[in-house]
Amino acid sequence: MDSRLSFLCCCRRGNDDDDANVPDLEERRRLQLAAAEDREKSNAGRGLADPEGVKRRMQQREKAQAAIANQPVSDTGLKTVTIFPNDPDRIKSIKPSPLALYEVSNPVTREDTQRMYTAKQPFRIFQDIFEIQRRYCDATISNKTLLDSLHDVDVVISDSLYACSVILPEMINKPYILLSFTGTIVGIHTFMGAYAPTSYIPNVALPINTATMTFSQRLLNVIAGNAYANIVLFMSSKIINELRQKHNVSKHLSLFELRRKFSLFLSANDYCIEYPRPVPPYIKLVGPISVKDPVPLPPNFEEIMQNSPNGLILLSFGSELQLDEENLPEMIQGLGQLPYRVIWKTHQSVGNLPDNVKVVKWMPQSDILGHKNTVALITHCGANSMYEAAYHGIPVVGMPAMLEQKGNAVRIATAGFGLRVDFYSFKAKDIVNAVTEVTKNKKYKEAAIKISTILKSRRRQGKDAIVDWTEYVKATDGAHHLKVHGETLYFYELYNLDVLLFVVVCLYVSYRVVLGCMGMLCGSTPKPKSD
C-alpha cells in the first residue's frame, strides 16, 4: 500500500529520558511475535499455516527495525516516531526513523494498489481508499500499547489524505499538523475544496484544462465540482463517524468541529505551479519537500548519461503505477523511435527493448533530472516528480492515471513546462510527438527554467519550513490563534446577506414613506373657490 495512506508521525523534544517512553526494539519484537503467532493460529484454522513463512517475515522485520532504530536523532532537537504498518517491504523504503508499528489483519498488496490507481471510476477509487484507511486506522487506534507510548509527544504530524489524521490526535489529546503531498490545496477529511474558488480553479474531476474558463466551463465547474466535493466528504464522514462511534472519540463534538481542530495545514506546493488563491492563516505553502540539488551519480548511471550524446529521457510512473500489458508494445515502439537514450524505471517485465532503452528497478530520480544531459521526463504526474522536474528545469510529458495526477497534469500545462498524453489509450506516435514537442519547442524549456529559478529562490526549503512550523505549534500550544472565526458563521452571516436584506427593506420602507408624504402634500393643495 502507498505509505501516504497510513502515515502518522509524532514529535517530541529530544532528551535523555525520551527513549524510556517508547517501546524499545525488544518490546516491539515481543509484540510482533505474539501477533504473528496469533495470525498463525488463525491461519491454521483455515488451512493456511506457514510457520517457515512467518519466521522469514519476522526476520525481515527485525532486520529492518534494527537498522532504523540505530539511526541518530535529528539535529533539529526534535525527536520523531513514525507510526507505520508492520510491513518490511514498506519499512525499508521509508526514511530512517524510530518506528511505532501496528499489525493489520488484511494488509494491502501492490496488486491492490495498482488496481485502485488504474480504476477509471473516480468514486470507486475513493471508496477503496477510504475502506483501506478505515482498516488501517482501526488497527492503529485499537493498539493500546501504541497509544500509551504516545501520551508524552508534543505534536502529531500526519498526511492530510489519511482519515486517522483527525481521530488519533483527538484520542491522545495532542495538537496536530496536516501535511498535504498532493499537487493542490485540498483537505480531503477537513475543508475539502473550501479554498478553491470555482470561478478560476478547475476541479480535478472535470475535463477542464485551463484556469481561464468560459461561462459553460464555469457553470460545469460550479455544479459538478460542488457535487464531487460533497460526495467525497460524505464518504469521508461515513468512515470517520464509524470509527468515532466504535472507539468513543469526542462524541460531544460535531463532525465539523472535529474536522477543524488541526493546528496547521502545510501544503508541499508553490504558487509557481499551484493556482494562487486566498487562504486562511493556518494554511501554509511550505514548498516541495523532495527537491534537492543533484549529487554525483552512481557509476552505472553516470556511464549511461555520458553515452547519451543527444540527451536522455527519464521515464517513471512512480513506485506503484504500471502500464497495462496491451500498452507496453506501444510504449516500447515509441521509445525506440526517439533519438535519445532512455532510462525506464519499472517493476514490470519488459522484453524486446530497443538499444536506446535501459530498464531499471531503482534510480536516483532527482539526481538524474539534475544532470546536464537530461532533456525531458515522462511521468504519471505525481507531485514529487512534478516538482523535481520543475526544480531542475526539465520539461515534462505527463501521463496521469488518477484524479490527483490529472489535476497535476493540468497545472503543468497551465504553467507551460509540459503537455499531456492519455495514459490508457496512447499510441507510439503520441509518445514520439509529445517528446519531440517538449524537447524541440523552446517555450517548454524556457518555462521550466523560469519555474526552477522561482523554486530555488525560496529562503527556506520545504523540510526546513516543516520543522519551523512544528516548533511554532509546540511553542504556541497549538497555534489556535490562527483560526478564522468567519468559518463558524452561517453563509448568510459570512456574506452579510441579512444586513443587506435589512438595508434593502429600510430603503424600501423609506421610499414608501417618502411617496406617502409626497402624496399627502399634493393632496392637501387648496381647491379654488367657485362663484
GIWOHU-V830930 format. One record per pair of residues at least 12 apart in sequence whose ideal C-beta (glycine too) atoms are under 7 Angstrom apart, sorted by sequence separation. I is the first residue (numbers start at 1). J is the second residue. D is the distance in Angstrom with one decimal. If there is no record, write none. Layout:
I	J	D
I	J	D
This chain:
116	128	4.9
156	168	6.7
178	190	6.8
377	389	4.6
116	129	6.7
156	169	4.4
165	178	5.8
200	213	7.0
208	221	6.4
344	357	5.9
346	359	6.2
421	434	5.0
40	54	5.3
206	220	6.2
241	255	6.6
271	285	6.6
342	356	5.9
344	358	6.9
347	361	5.9
398	412	5.4
82	97	4.6
84	99	5.5
86	101	4.2
206	221	6.2
240	255	6.8
270	285	6.2
341	356	5.3
342	357	4.5
343	358	5.3
344	359	5.0
345	360	5.5
419	434	6.0
86	102	6.4
267	283	6.7
269	285	5.3
340	356	6.9
342	358	6.9
396	412	5.4
80	97	5.4
81	98	5.2
82	99	5.4
83	100	4.9
84	101	6.0
85	102	6.3
86	103	5.4
265	282	6.2
270	287	5.1
343	360	6.3
377	394	5.3
379	396	6.1
381	398	4.4
36	54	5.1
156	174	5.2
158	176	6.4
160	178	4.0
203	221	5.8
206	224	5.8
237	255	5.9
264	282	5.4
265	283	4.7
266	284	5.3
267	285	5.1
268	286	6.2
270	288	6.7
332	350	6.9
336	354	3.3
338	356	6.8
345	363	5.1
376	394	6.4
419	437	6.4
81	100	5.2
85	104	5.2
155	174	6.7
157	176	6.9
160	179	6.3
199	218	6.0
202	221	5.9
206	225	6.5
267	286	6.9
268	287	6.8
335	354	6.5
369	388	5.5
376	395	5.1
377	396	5.2
378	397	4.6
379	398	6.2
380	399	6.0
381	400	4.4
419	438	6.4
87	107	6.0
155	175	5.7
156	176	4.0
157	177	4.8
158	178	6.2
159	179	5.7
160	180	4.5
198	218	6.9
264	284	6.3
266	286	5.0
268	288	5.4
332	352	6.4
336	356	6.8
343	363	6.1
369	389	5.9
374	394	5.9
379	399	7.0
380	400	6.0
398	418	5.5
418	438	6.3
151	172	5.9
153	174	5.9
155	176	6.7
158	179	6.9
203	224	6.9
268	289	5.0
332	353	6.6
336	357	6.9
376	397	6.3
378	399	6.5
380	401	5.9
396	417	6.1
397	418	6.4
398	419	7.0
36	58	5.8
85	107	6.4
150	172	5.2
155	177	6.3
157	179	6.1
159	181	6.5
203	225	3.6
328	350	6.4
332	354	6.9
335	357	5.1
366	388	4.9
370	392	4.6
386	408	5.2
395	417	5.5
396	418	3.2
397	419	6.5
398	420	4.7
399	421	5.1
401	423	4.7
141	164	7.0
166	189	5.6
198	221	4.7
205	228	4.6
365	388	6.4
369	392	4.3
382	405	6.4
395	418	5.7
400	423	6.1
64	88	4.9
108	132	5.5
140	164	5.7
147	171	6.5
165	189	6.3
166	190	6.9
198	222	4.7
322	346	6.7
381	405	4.2
397	421	6.0
399	423	4.5
33	58	6.4
61	86	6.3
71	96	3.9
147	172	6.3
203	228	6.0
313	338	6.4
323	348	6.9
343	368	6.7
369	394	5.2
380	405	5.4
383	408	6.2
32	58	6.6
71	97	6.8
137	163	5.6
141	167	6.4
163	189	5.5
322	348	5.2
386	412	6.2
418	444	6.5
61	88	4.9
64	91	4.4
137	164	3.7
141	168	5.8
160	187	5.5
161	188	5.6
198	225	5.4
313	340	4.8
315	342	6.0
381	408	4.1
390	417	6.5
416	443	6.6
417	444	5.5
60	88	4.0
64	92	5.1
68	96	5.1
140	168	6.3
160	188	6.3
312	340	6.0
315	343	6.9
381	409	4.6
416	444	7.0
32	61	6.1
68	97	6.5
69	98	5.9
106	135	6.3
133	162	6.0
134	163	6.9
160	189	7.0
310	339	5.0
311	340	5.0
312	341	4.8
313	342	4.7
314	343	5.5
315	344	4.4
316	345	4.2
68	98	6.7
133	163	4.4
137	167	6.4
141	171	5.9
160	190	6.9
310	340	5.3
315	345	7.0
417	447	4.2
57	88	6.8
68	99	5.9
104	135	6.3
133	164	6.9
312	343	6.5
381	412	6.7
416	447	3.5
417	448	4.0
104	136	5.8
308	340	6.8
415	447	6.4
29	62	6.0
130	163	6.7
308	341	3.8
65	99	6.4
307	341	6.8
417	451	6.1
104	139	4.7
340	375	6.4
103	139	6.4
193	229	4.7
415	451	6.1
28	65	6.5
102	139	5.3
192	229	4.9
304	341	6.3
397	434	4.5
102	140	5.3
397	435	5.9
304	343	6.4
25	65	6.1
192	232	6.6
25	66	6.6
102	143	4.7
192	233	5.3
397	438	5.9
396	438	7.0
395	438	3.9
25	69	5.0
102	146	5.7
188	232	6.7
395	439	6.9
100	146	5.3
189	236	5.0
188	236	6.3
100	149	6.1
316	365	6.3
395	444	4.0
395	445	5.7
85	136	6.3
189	240	6.7
314	365	6.9
395	448	5.3
32	86	6.2
304	358	6.0
314	368	5.6
394	448	5.9
314	369	6.5
393	448	4.5
393	449	4.5
83	140	6.4
390	448	6.5
14	73	4.9
22	81	5.8
321	380	5.1
376	435	5.9
393	452	3.8
314	374	6.1
392	452	6.4
18	79	5.6
312	373	5.2
390	451	4.7
391	452	5.9
301	363	6.7
311	373	5.7
312	374	5.1
313	375	6.5
318	380	5.4
376	438	5.3
390	452	6.3
14	77	5.7
83	146	7.0
301	364	6.9
312	375	6.5
313	376	5.2
314	377	4.9
315	378	4.4
316	379	6.1
317	380	4.3
376	439	5.4
13	77	6.5
14	78	6.5
211	275	5.9
311	375	3.7
318	382	5.1
375	439	5.1
391	455	4.9
13	78	6.7
14	79	3.9
308	373	5.2
313	378	6.4
390	455	6.2
391	456	7.0
305	371	5.4
11	78	4.9
12	79	5.3
297	364	6.4
301	368	6.5
11	79	7.0
35	103	4.4
305	373	4.9
11	80	5.4
32	101	6.9
190	259	4.8
316	385	6.8
10	80	6.9
189	259	6.7
190	260	6.8
297	367	5.6
9	80	5.6
10	81	5.0
297	368	6.8
190	262	6.5
294	366	6.8
295	367	5.7
9	82	5.1
10	83	6.9
28	101	6.2
163	236	6.6
167	240	6.7
294	367	4.5
166	240	6.5
201	275	4.9
292	366	5.9
297	371	6.8
8	83	4.0
291	366	6.8
22	98	6.5
163	239	5.6
167	243	5.6
201	277	6.3
290	366	6.8
294	370	2.8
163	240	5.7
167	244	6.9
293	370	6.8
294	371	6.5
6	84	6.9
22	100	6.8
171	249	5.8
187	265	6.2
6	85	5.5
170	249	5.5
170	250	5.1
197	277	6.1
321	401	5.7
196	277	6.7
167	249	5.7
185	267	5.1
195	277	6.1
122	205	5.6
178	262	5.2
185	269	6.8
195	279	5.0
177	262	6.9
180	265	6.7
176	262	5.5
177	263	5.7
180	266	6.9
183	269	6.6
3	90	5.9
176	263	6.3
177	264	4.8
178	265	4.8
179	266	5.3
180	267	4.5
181	268	5.4
170	258	6.7
175	263	4.6
178	266	7.0
180	268	6.5
195	283	6.9
177	266	6.1
179	268	6.9
185	274	6.8
184	274	6.1
3	94	6.1
170	261	6.9
337	428	6.7
166	258	6.0
166	259	6.0
185	279	6.6
290	384	4.3
334	428	3.7
338	432	6.5
333	428	4.0
337	432	5.1
291	387	5.6
330	426	6.3
335	431	6.7
290	387	6.7
291	388	5.6
330	427	5.5
334	431	3.1
338	435	5.8
185	283	6.5
290	388	6.0
330	428	4.9
334	432	5.3
288	387	3.6
327	426	6.9
291	391	3.9
331	431	6.6
288	391	6.9
130	235	5.4
134	239	4.5
138	243	6.4
160	265	6.7
1	107	6.9
126	232	5.8
130	236	6.6
133	239	6.6
137	243	5.9
141	247	5.5
1	108	3.6
123	231	6.3
127	235	6.5
134	242	6.8
126	235	5.6
130	239	5.1
134	243	6.7
2	113	5.9
1	113	5.9
273	386	7.0
31	145	6.5
268	383	6.8
273	390	6.3
23	145	6.7
313	435	6.3
5	129	6.5
23	149	5.6
5	132	5.8
22	149	5.4
5	133	6.0
21	149	6.4
6	136	4.5
1	132	6.5
5	136	6.9
21	152	5.0
274	411	6.7
273	411	5.3
10	150	5.6
12	152	6.3
12	153	4.9
13	154	6.2
11	153	6.5
12	154	5.1
273	415	5.1
10	153	4.0
11	154	5.7
272	415	7.0
11	155	4.7
10	156	5.3
11	157	6.4
8	156	6.6
9	157	4.4
9	158	6.9
8	158	4.7
7	158	6.4
7	159	4.4
4	159	5.1
7	162	6.2
5	161	6.8
6	162	6.4
8	164	6.5
4	161	5.6
5	162	6.3
8	168	6.3
291	455	6.6
287	458	5.1
289	462	3.6
287	461	6.4
288	462	5.4
289	463	5.2
287	462	4.3
286	462	4.9
4	181	6.2
289	466	6.9
273	451	6.6
287	465	6.5
272	451	4.9
286	465	3.8
286	466	5.8
272	454	4.2
272	455	6.4
270	454	6.9
270	455	6.0
284	469	6.3
268	462	5.6
282	479	7.0
205	403	5.9
204	403	4.9
183	383	4.3
204	404	6.6
266	466	6.0
282	482	4.2
182	383	5.8
209	410	5.4
281	482	4.4
282	483	6.3
181	383	5.7
204	406	6.1
117	320	6.0
183	386	6.0
204	407	3.4
211	414	5.6
266	469	6.1
117	321	5.2
209	413	6.2
210	414	6.6
280	484	4.5
264	469	5.7
114	320	6.3
113	320	4.7
114	321	6.9
114	322	5.7
202	410	6.5
264	473	6.1
110	320	6.6
263	473	4.7
263	478	4.9
264	479	6.0
263	479	4.7
263	480	6.8
183	404	6.6
182	404	5.2
184	407	5.8
183	407	6.1
183	408	3.9
260	487	6.9
183	411	6.0
125	402	6.2
125	403	7.0
122	403	5.4
118	401	5.7
117	401	5.7
117	402	5.3
177	469	6.8
177	470	6.4
177	473	6.0
175	473	5.5
175	478	3.8
157	470	6.7
155	470	5.6
2	320	5.9
155	473	5.4
155	474	5.6
154	474	4.8
78	467	6.7
76	467	5.1
78	470	6.5
11	470	5.7
